[in-house]
Amino acid sequence: MAIKDKQPEQIGTTDKLKAFKALKDAGYRTEFSASGVPTVICKSAEDISKELKDIKKLLKELRYNGSFGLRGPRKSDQLAQETAEAEEKKELTA
């Protein structure tokens, strides 16, 4: 009798997209990292530990057992957000 080696489950792109959409629908700011991993962007670095538990719970409910990321804001994120807010104010006043 031959013993079959169990290979780890492959995480498909569809699973990553479902996880990405679920996180976005839950109100988190999300993006795909360069490696195609759904990444949540926290409002501040102090919030990371608080939100980690909630995100793990959400992904566990989806039965998503792949990788995900969690990071604080970058300076470029803040600049982009400020620019978007300024453009939105211009549209409202115009």
MOPAC internal coordinates of N, CA, C and O (Angstrom, degrees):
PM7 1SCF
backbone

  N    0.0000 0     0.00 0     0.00 0    0    0    0
  C    1.4312 1     0.00 0     0.00 0    1    0    0
  C    1.5227 1   110.44 1     0.00 0    2    1    0
  O    1.2310 1   120.83 1   -51.63 1    3    2    1
  N    1.2795 1   116.01 1   128.37 1    3    2    1
  C    1.4536 1   120.60 1   179.42 1    5    3    2
  C    1.5306 1   109.66 1   -89.71 1    6    5    3
  O    1.2310 1   121.53 1   -39.32 1    7    6    5
  N    1.2900 1   114.68 1   140.68 1    7    6    5
  C    1.4659 1   119.86 1   177.80 1    9    7    6
  C    1.5255 1   107.54 1   -91.57 1   10    9    7
  O    1.2310 1   121.28 1   -53.20 1   11   10    9
  N    1.3138 1   115.15 1   126.80 1   11   10    9
  C    1.4637 1   119.50 1   179.38 1   13   11   10
  C    1.5210 1   109.24 1   -85.29 1   14   13   11
  O    1.2310 1   121.34 1   -50.14 1   15   14   13
  N    1.3113 1   115.04 1   129.86 1   15   14   13
  C    1.4619 1   119.81 1   176.13 1   17   15   14
  C    1.5172 1   108.60 1   -79.65 1   18   17   15
  O    1.2310 1   120.91 1   -49.72 1   19   18   17
  N    1.3095 1   115.86 1   130.28 1   19   18   17
  C    1.4608 1   119.76 1   177.17 1   21   19   18
  C    1.5173 1   108.32 1   -86.35 1   22   21   19
  O    1.2310 1   121.02 1   -55.98 1   23   22   21
  N    1.3076 1   115.66 1   124.02 1   23   22   21
  C    1.4510 1   120.43 1   177.13 1   25   23   22
  C    1.5214 1   108.57 1   -93.43 1   26   25   23
  O    1.2310 1   120.54 1   -32.37 1   27   26   25
  N    1.3192 1   116.56 1   147.63 1   27   26   25
  C    1.4654 1   118.29 1   179.27 1   29   27   26
  C    1.5244 1   110.53 1   -62.09 1   30   29   27
  O    1.2310 1   121.84 1   -33.11 1   31   30   29
  N    1.3103 1   114.09 1   146.89 1   31   30   29
  C    1.4604 1   119.60 1  -179.68 1   33   31   30
  C    1.5156 1   110.23 1   -62.68 1   34   33   31
  O    1.2310 1   121.37 1   -42.85 1   35   34   33
  N    1.2998 1   114.99 1   137.15 1   35   34   33
  C    1.4568 1   120.25 1   177.07 1   37   35   34
  C    1.5237 1   108.49 1   -82.51 1   38   37   35
  O    1.2310 1   120.70 1   -46.29 1   39   38   37
  N    1.3027 1   116.26 1   133.71 1   39   38   37
  C    1.4595 1   120.97 1   176.62 1   41   39   38
  C    1.5163 1   107.02 1   -92.73 1   42   41   39
  O    1.2310 1   120.72 1   -63.58 1   43   42   41
  N    1.3083 1   116.23 1   116.42 1   43   42   41
  C    1.4564 1   121.03 1  -177.50 1   45   43   42
  C    1.5131 1   112.15 1   -82.15 1   46   45   43
  O    1.2310 1   121.27 1   -17.95 1   47   46   45
  N    1.3182 1   115.18 1   162.05 1   47   46   45
  C    1.4578 1   121.11 1   177.84 1   49   47   46
  C    1.5169 1   110.61 1   -62.06 1   50   49   47
  O    1.2310 1   120.37 1   145.91 1   51   50   49
  N    1.3198 1   116.90 1   -34.09 1   51   50   49
  C    1.4606 1   120.35 1   179.76 1   53   51   50
  C    1.5184 1   110.60 1   -62.79 1   54   53   51
  O    1.2310 1   120.21 1   139.60 1   55   54   53
  N    1.3305 1   117.21 1   -40.40 1   55   54   53
  C    1.4629 1   120.65 1   177.95 1   57   55   54
  C    1.5255 1   110.90 1   -62.70 1   58   57   55
  O    1.2310 1   120.66 1   138.86 1   59   58   57
  N    1.3182 1   116.33 1   -41.14 1   59   58   57
  C    1.4602 1   120.52 1   179.12 1   61   59   58
  C    1.5217 1   110.61 1   -64.89 1   62   61   59
  O    1.2310 1   120.68 1   139.85 1   63   62   61
  N    1.3268 1   116.31 1   -40.15 1   63   62   61
  C    1.4625 1   119.72 1   178.54 1   65   63   62
  C    1.5255 1   111.41 1   -66.21 1   66   65   63
  O    1.2310 1   120.56 1   140.88 1   67   66   65
  N    1.3299 1   116.53 1   -39.12 1   67   66   65
  C    1.4686 1   120.03 1   177.22 1   69   67   66
  C    1.5261 1   110.38 1   -63.48 1   70   69   67
  O    1.2310 1   120.42 1   137.20 1   71   70   69
  N    1.3152 1   116.79 1   -42.80 1   71   70   69
  C    1.4631 1   120.87 1   178.60 1   73   71   70
  C    1.5228 1   110.10 1   -64.27 1   74   73   71
  O    1.2310 1   120.48 1   137.25 1   75   74   73
  N    1.3252 1   116.69 1   -42.75 1   75   74   73
  C    1.4642 1   121.96 1   178.67 1   77   75   74
  C    1.5249 1   110.29 1   -59.61 1   78   77   75
  O    1.2310 1   120.67 1   132.40 1   79   78   77
  N    1.3365 1   116.32 1   -47.60 1   79   78   77
  C    1.4649 1   121.07 1  -179.05 1   81   79   78
  C    1.5279 1   111.17 1   -65.06 1   82   81   79
  O    1.2310 1   119.93 1   138.99 1   83   82   81
  N    1.3286 1   117.74 1   -41.01 1   83   82   81
  C    1.4679 1   121.34 1   179.62 1   85   83   82
  C    1.5284 1   110.97 1   -63.47 1   86   85   83
  O    1.2310 1   120.41 1   138.86 1   87   86   85
  N    1.3283 1   116.82 1   -41.14 1   87   86   85
  C    1.4605 1   120.39 1   178.31 1   89   87   86
  C    1.5215 1   111.01 1   -66.03 1   90   89   87
  O    1.2310 1   120.82 1   139.10 1   91   90   89
  N    1.3243 1   116.05 1   -40.90 1   91   90   89
  C    1.4611 1   120.59 1   179.34 1   93   91   90
  C    1.5319 1   110.30 1   -65.86 1   94   93   91
  O    1.2310 1   120.40 1   137.74 1   95   94   93
  N    1.3377 1   116.84 1   -42.26 1   95   94   93
  C    1.4646 1   121.30 1   178.86 1   97   95   94
  C    1.5276 1   111.76 1   -65.70 1   98   97   95
  O    1.2310 1   120.37 1   152.14 1   99   98   97
  N    1.3241 1   116.90 1   -27.86 1   99   98   97
  C    1.4618 1   121.30 1   178.70 1  101   99   98
  C    1.5276 1   111.79 1   -77.55 1  102  101   99
  O    1.2310 1   120.22 1   175.64 1  103  102  101
  N    1.3312 1   117.19 1    -4.36 1  103  102  101
  C    1.4538 1   120.86 1   176.06 1  105  103  102
  C    1.5146 1   115.25 1    99.06 1  106  105  103
  O    1.2310 1   119.94 1  -171.58 1  107  106  105
  N    1.3145 1   117.71 1     8.42 1  107  106  105
  C    1.4617 1   120.96 1   178.54 1  109  107  106
  C    1.5221 1   109.84 1   -87.46 1  110  109  107
  O    1.2310 1   121.08 1   -33.65 1  111  110  109
  N    1.3405 1   115.54 1   146.35 1  111  110  109
  C    1.4659 1   120.22 1   171.57 1  113  111  110
  C    1.5133 1   106.97 1   -80.10 1  114  113  111
  O    1.2310 1   120.23 1   -61.16 1  115  114  113
  N    1.3239 1   117.16 1   118.84 1  115  114  113
  C    1.4592 1   120.46 1  -175.00 1  117  115  114
  C    1.5152 1   111.34 1  -127.00 1  118  117  115
  O    1.2310 1   121.60 1   -21.11 1  119  118  117
  N    1.3240 1   114.55 1   158.89 1  119  118  117
  C    1.4557 1   122.35 1   175.83 1  121  119  118
  C    1.5217 1   107.44 1  -152.55 1  122  121  119
  O    1.2310 1   120.97 1   -14.22 1  123  122  121
  N    1.3197 1   115.75 1   165.78 1  123  122  121
  C    1.4596 1   120.22 1   171.73 1  125  123  122
  C    1.5129 1   107.47 1   -97.71 1  126  125  123
  O    1.2310 1   120.53 1   -50.79 1  127  126  125
  N    1.3174 1   116.58 1   129.21 1  127  126  125
  C    1.4583 1   119.62 1   176.35 1  129  127  126
  C    1.5236 1   108.42 1   -73.14 1  130  129  127
  O    1.2310 1   120.45 1    -3.92 1  131  130  129
  N    1.3087 1   116.74 1   176.08 1  131  130  129
  C    1.4642 1   121.36 1  -177.71 1  133  131  130
  C    1.5271 1   112.11 1   -60.36 1  134  133  131
  O    1.2310 1   120.31 1   152.27 1  135  134  133
  N    1.3222 1   117.02 1   -27.73 1  135  134  133
  C    1.4619 1   120.06 1  -179.37 1  137  135  134
  C    1.5237 1   112.57 1   -90.24 1  138  137  135
  O    1.2310 1   119.80 1  -175.49 1  139  138  137
  N    1.3169 1   118.00 1     4.51 1  139  138  137
  C    1.4550 1   120.97 1   177.79 1  141  139  138
  C    1.5159 1   114.03 1    82.91 1  142  141  139
  O    1.2310 1   120.47 1  -154.14 1  143  142  141
  N    1.3201 1   116.71 1    25.86 1  143  142  141
  C    1.4615 1   121.69 1   179.42 1  145  143  142
  C    1.5254 1   108.43 1  -100.77 1  146  145  143
  O    1.2310 1   119.64 1   -49.60 1  147  146  145
  N    1.3402 1   118.29 1   130.40 1  147  146  145
  C    1.4636 1   119.23 1   176.38 1  149  147  146
  C    1.5303 1   110.31 1   -62.95 1  150  149  147
  O    1.2310 1   120.77 1   -51.99 1  151  150  149
  N    1.3206 1   116.14 1   128.01 1  151  150  149
  C    1.4550 1   121.81 1  -176.33 1  153  151  150
  C    1.5187 1   109.89 1  -124.83 1  154  153  151
  O    1.2310 1   120.45 1   -48.47 1  155  154  153
  N    1.3105 1   116.75 1   131.53 1  155  154  153
  C    1.4606 1   122.77 1   177.92 1  157  155  154
  C    1.5201 1   108.05 1   -96.27 1  158  157  155
  O    1.2310 1   120.71 1   -46.24 1  159  158  157
  N    1.3325 1   116.25 1   133.76 1  159  158  157
  C    1.4557 1   121.83 1   178.62 1  161  159  158
  C    1.5265 1   107.53 1  -103.69 1  162  161  159
  O    1.2310 1   120.58 1   -65.51 1  163  162  161
  N    1.3100 1   116.49 1   114.49 1  163  162  161
  C    1.4627 1   121.45 1   179.65 1  165  163  162
  C    1.5250 1   109.81 1   -80.81 1  166  165  163
  O    1.2310 1   120.80 1   -23.63 1  167  166  165
  N    1.3251 1   116.08 1   156.37 1  167  166  165
  C    1.4616 1   120.63 1  -179.96 1  169  167  166
  C    1.5197 1   111.72 1   -68.62 1  170  169  167
  O    1.2310 1   120.52 1   145.71 1  171  170  169
  N    1.3290 1   116.60 1   -34.29 1  171  170  169
  C    1.4611 1   120.41 1   176.00 1  173  171  170
  C    1.5257 1   108.96 1  -146.28 1  174  173  171
  O    1.2310 1   120.94 1   -19.15 1  175  174  173
  N    1.2984 1   115.81 1   160.85 1  175  174  173
  C    1.4651 1   120.45 1  -177.54 1  177  175  174
  C    1.5282 1   111.57 1   -65.31 1  178  177  175
  O    1.2310 1   120.04 1   153.39 1  179  178  177
  N    1.3239 1   117.52 1   -26.61 1  179  178  177
  C    1.4621 1   121.19 1   179.86 1  181  179  178
  C    1.5283 1   111.98 1   -69.91 1  182  181  179
  O    1.2310 1   120.09 1   156.21 1  183  182  181
  N    1.3370 1   117.43 1   -23.79 1  183  182  181
  C    1.4660 1   121.70 1  -177.63 1  185  183  182
  C    1.5272 1   113.26 1   -79.67 1  186  185  183
  O    1.2310 1   119.89 1   168.63 1  187  186  185
  N    1.3064 1   117.81 1   -11.37 1  187  186  185
  C    1.4673 1   121.04 1  -173.19 1  189  187  186
  C    1.5255 1   111.72 1   -58.93 1  190  189  187
  O    1.2310 1   120.14 1   130.90 1  191  190  189
  N    1.3130 1   117.34 1   -49.10 1  191  190  189
  C    1.4696 1   119.42 1  -177.38 1  193  191  190
  C    1.5245 1   111.71 1   -66.13 1  194  193  191
  O    1.2310 1   120.04 1   146.82 1  195  194  193
  N    1.3276 1   117.53 1   -33.18 1  195  194  193
  C    1.4627 1   121.16 1   179.10 1  197  195  194
  C    1.5232 1   111.11 1   -68.49 1  198  197  195
  O    1.2310 1   120.75 1   135.60 1  199  198  197
  N    1.3154 1   116.18 1   -44.40 1  199  198  197
  C    1.4582 1   120.42 1  -174.55 1  201  199  198
  C    1.5240 1   112.83 1   -80.04 1  202  201  199
  O    1.2310 1   120.04 1   160.10 1  203  202  201
  N    1.3116 1   117.53 1   -19.90 1  203  202  201
  C    1.4605 1   120.99 1  -178.83 1  205  203  202
  C    1.5270 1   111.56 1   -58.54 1  206  205  203
  O    1.2310 1   120.25 1   135.99 1  207  206  205
  N    1.3262 1   117.13 1   -44.01 1  207  206  205
  C    1.4667 1   120.91 1  -179.65 1  209  207  206
  C    1.5249 1   111.16 1   -62.45 1  210  209  207
  O    1.2310 1   120.63 1   136.00 1  211  210  209
  N    1.3331 1   116.40 1   -44.00 1  211  210  209
  C    1.4677 1   120.23 1  -179.16 1  213  211  210
  C    1.5191 1   111.53 1   -65.12 1  214  213  211
  O    1.2310 1   120.79 1   139.66 1  215  214  213
  N    1.3254 1   116.09 1   -40.34 1  215  214  213
  C    1.4616 1   120.44 1  -178.94 1  217  215  214
  C    1.5256 1   110.37 1   -68.01 1  218  217  215
  O    1.2310 1   120.42 1   137.36 1  219  218  217
  N    1.3258 1   116.80 1   -42.64 1  219  218  217
  C    1.4741 1   119.97 1   177.43 1  221  219  218
  C    1.5224 1   110.82 1   -59.66 1  222  221  219
  O    1.2310 1   120.58 1   137.49 1  223  222  221
  N    1.3263 1   116.49 1   -42.51 1  223  222  221
  C    1.4648 1   121.14 1  -179.79 1  225  223  222
  C    1.5251 1   110.50 1   -63.12 1  226  225  223
  O    1.2310 1   120.50 1   135.45 1  227  226  225
  N    1.3283 1   116.65 1   -44.55 1  227  226  225
  C    1.4609 1   121.62 1   179.86 1  229  227  226
  C    1.5249 1   111.38 1   -61.64 1  230  229  227
  O    1.2310 1   120.48 1   134.54 1  231  230  229
  N    1.3265 1   116.69 1   -45.46 1  231  230  229
  C    1.4600 1   120.50 1  -179.18 1  233  231  230
  C    1.5244 1   111.90 1   -70.32 1  234  233  231
  O    1.2310 1   120.38 1   148.85 1  235  234  233
  N    1.3223 1   116.88 1   -31.15 1  235  234  233
  C    1.4632 1   120.32 1   177.59 1  237  235  234
  C    1.5275 1   110.10 1   -67.03 1  238  237  235
  O    1.2310 1   120.28 1   142.50 1  239  238  237
  N    1.3445 1   117.07 1   -37.50 1  239  238  237
  C    1.4620 1   121.21 1   177.21 1  241  239  238
  C    1.5245 1   111.24 1   -63.09 1  242  241  239
  O    1.2310 1   120.69 1   148.51 1  243  242  241
  N    1.3307 1   116.29 1   -31.49 1  243  242  241
  C    1.4670 1   121.39 1   177.95 1  245  243  242
  C    1.5250 1   112.12 1   -81.10 1  246  245  243
  O    1.2310 1   120.77 1   173.07 1  247  246  245
  N    1.3132 1   116.14 1    -6.93 1  247  246  245
  C    1.4698 1   122.80 1  -174.65 1  249  247  246
  C    1.5293 1   111.44 1    61.85 1  250  249  247
  O    1.2310 1   121.42 1  -146.12 1  251  250  249
  N    1.3199 1   114.89 1    33.88 1  251  250  249
  C    1.4635 1   121.53 1   176.56 1  253  251  250
  C    1.5174 1   107.19 1   -91.11 1  254  253  251
  O    1.2310 1   120.47 1   -63.85 1  255  254  253
  N    1.3199 1   116.71 1   116.15 1  255  254  253
  C    1.4619 1   120.29 1  -179.33 1  257  255  254
  C    1.5218 1   112.04 1  -114.44 1  258  257  255
  O    1.2310 1   120.62 1  -155.81 1  259  258  257
  N    1.3103 1   116.42 1    24.19 1  259  258  257
  C    1.4563 1   120.65 1   178.95 1  261  259  258
  C    1.5182 1   111.74 1   -93.13 1  262  261  259
  O    1.2310 1   121.18 1     6.76 1  263  262  261
  N    1.2950 1   115.34 1  -173.24 1  263  262  261
  C    1.4566 1   121.46 1  -179.48 1  265  263  262
  C    1.5223 1   110.71 1   -77.97 1  266  265  263
  O    1.2310 1   121.27 1   -28.92 1  267  266  265
  N    1.3177 1   115.18 1   151.08 1  267  266  265
  C    1.4562 1   121.24 1   171.01 1  269  267  266
  C    1.5158 1   107.33 1  -148.16 1  270  269  267
  O    1.2310 1   121.06 1   -19.98 1  271  270  269
  N    1.3073 1   115.57 1   160.02 1  271  270  269
  C    1.4517 1   120.07 1  -177.79 1  273  271  270
  C    1.5165 1   111.30 1  -117.57 1  274  273  271
  O    1.2310 1   121.30 1   -19.68 1  275  274  273
  N    1.3047 1   115.11 1   160.32 1  275  274  273
  C    1.4506 1   122.58 1   179.01 1  277  275  274
  C    1.5136 1   106.35 1  -148.42 1  278  277  275
  O    1.2310 1   120.22 1   -55.70 1  279  278  277
  N    1.3174 1   117.18 1   124.30 1  279  278  277
  C    1.4634 1   118.95 1  -177.96 1  281  279  278
  C    1.5192 1   110.59 1  -145.48 1  282  281  279
  O    1.2310 1   121.78 1   -17.20 1  283  282  281
  N    1.3113 1   114.20 1   162.80 1  283  282  281
  C    1.4525 1   121.19 1   174.85 1  285  283  282
  C    1.5155 1   109.85 1   -84.82 1  286  285  283
  O    1.2310 1   120.31 1    -5.07 1  287  286  285
  N    1.3079 1   117.01 1   174.93 1  287  286  285
  C    1.4657 1   119.89 1  -178.54 1  289  287  286
  C    1.5320 1   112.15 1   -73.31 1  290  289  287
  O    1.2310 1   121.49 1   -31.14 1  291  290  289
  N    1.3137 1   114.76 1   148.86 1  291  290  289
  C    1.4666 1   121.53 1   173.84 1  293  291  290
  C    1.5213 1   107.89 1   -99.39 1  294  293  291
  O    1.2310 1   120.83 1   -15.89 1  295  294  293
  N    1.3165 1   116.02 1   164.11 1  295  294  293
  C    1.4641 1   119.07 1   176.57 1  297  295  294
  C    1.5164 1   110.57 1   -62.34 1  298  297  295
  O    1.2310 1   120.36 1   142.50 1  299  298  297
  N    1.3326 1   116.92 1   -37.50 1  299  298  297
  C    1.4668 1   120.16 1  -179.80 1  301  299  298
  C    1.5306 1   111.01 1   -66.13 1  302  301  299
  O    1.2310 1   119.82 1   147.72 1  303  302  301
  N    1.3393 1   117.94 1   -32.28 1  303  302  301
  C    1.4652 1   121.21 1   175.99 1  305  303  302
  C    1.5217 1   110.24 1   -63.99 1  306  305  303
  O    1.2310 1   120.76 1   136.78 1  307  306  305
  N    1.3279 1   116.16 1   -43.22 1  307  306  305
  C    1.4554 1   120.64 1  -178.39 1  309  307  306
  C    1.5213 1   110.81 1   -66.46 1  310  309  307
  O    1.2310 1   120.16 1   140.38 1  311  310  309
  N    1.3269 1   117.31 1   -39.62 1  311  310  309
  C    1.4579 1   120.64 1   178.69 1  313  311  310
  C    1.5221 1   111.03 1   -64.83 1  314  313  311
  O    1.2310 1   120.40 1   137.79 1  315  314  313
  N    1.3152 1   116.84 1   -42.21 1  315  314  313
  C    1.4583 1   120.91 1   179.60 1  317  315  314
  C    1.5225 1   110.72 1   -65.04 1  318  317  315
  O    1.2310 1   120.31 1   141.50 1  319  318  317
  N    1.3177 1   117.01 1   -38.50 1  319  318  317
  C    1.4594 1   121.03 1  -179.93 1  321  319  318
  C    1.5284 1   110.28 1   -68.26 1  322  321  319
  O    1.2310 1   120.08 1   138.21 1  323  322  321
  N    1.3285 1   117.45 1   -41.79 1  323  322  321
  C    1.4595 1   120.91 1   178.74 1  325  323  322
  C    1.5200 1   110.71 1   -64.17 1  326  325  323
  O    1.2310 1   119.95 1   140.54 1  327  326  325
  N    1.3214 1   117.71 1   -39.46 1  327  326  325
  C    1.4566 1   121.90 1   178.30 1  329  327  326
  C    1.5211 1   110.43 1   -64.55 1  330  329  327
  O    1.2310 1   120.07 1   136.96 1  331  330  329
  N    1.3201 1   117.47 1   -43.04 1  331  330  329
  C    1.4627 1   121.71 1   179.36 1  333  331  330
  C    1.5257 1   110.81 1   -64.09 1  334  333  331
  O    1.2310 1   120.22 1   140.18 1  335  334  333
  N    1.3301 1   117.19 1   -39.82 1  335  334  333
  C    1.4629 1   120.65 1   178.70 1  337  335  334
  C    1.5223 1   110.61 1   -66.02 1  338  337  335
  O    1.2310 1   119.96 1   140.46 1  339  338  337
  N    1.3287 1   117.68 1   -39.54 1  339  338  337
  C    1.4577 1   121.18 1   179.08 1  341  339  338
  C    1.5252 1   110.73 1   -64.92 1  342  341  339
  O    1.2310 1   120.24 1   138.78 1  343  342  341
  N    1.3353 1   117.15 1   -41.22 1  343  342  341
  C    1.4619 1   120.79 1   178.28 1  345  343  342
  C    1.5282 1   110.96 1   -65.84 1  346  345  343
  O    1.2310 1   120.45 1   142.92 1  347  346  345
  N    1.3126 1   116.75 1   -37.08 1  347  346  345
  C    1.4657 1   120.93 1   179.47 1  349  347  346
  C    1.5263 1   110.30 1   -65.79 1  350  349  347
  O    1.2310 1   120.19 1   140.26 1  351  350  349
  N    1.3311 1   117.24 1   -39.74 1  351  350  349
  C    1.4644 1   120.94 1   178.11 1  353  351  350
  C    1.5239 1   110.62 1   -64.64 1  354  353  351
  O    1.2310 1   120.44 1   140.97 1  355  354  353
  N    1.3440 1   116.77 1   -39.03 1  355  354  353
  C    1.4634 1   120.71 1   178.54 1  357  355  354
  C    1.5186 1   110.70 1   -63.00 1  358  357  355
  O    1.2310 1   120.45 1   139.18 1  359  358  357
  N    1.3469 1   116.75 1   -40.82 1  359  358  357
  C    1.4634 1   120.99 1   179.91 1  361  359  358
  C    1.5223 1   111.14 1   -66.07 1  362  361  359
  O    1.2310 1   120.13 1   143.12 1  363  362  361
  N    1.3191 1   117.36 1   -36.88 1  363  362  361
  C    1.4584 1   120.86 1  -179.49 1  365  363  362
  C    1.5243 1   111.83 1   -70.49 1  366  365  363
  O    1.2310 1   120.26 1   145.17 1  367  366  365
  N    1.3327 1   117.12 1   -34.83 1  367  366  365
  C    1.4612 1   120.48 1  -179.34 1  369  367  366
  C    1.5172 1   112.36 1   -82.58 1  370  369  367
  O    1.2310 1   119.92 1   160.20 1  371  370  369
  N    1.3121 1   117.75 1   -19.80 1  371  370  369
  C    1.4716 1   120.99 1  -177.81 1  373  371  370
  C    1.5104 1   111.98 1   -80.96 1  374  373  371
  O    1.2310 1   120.10 1   180.00 1  375  374  373

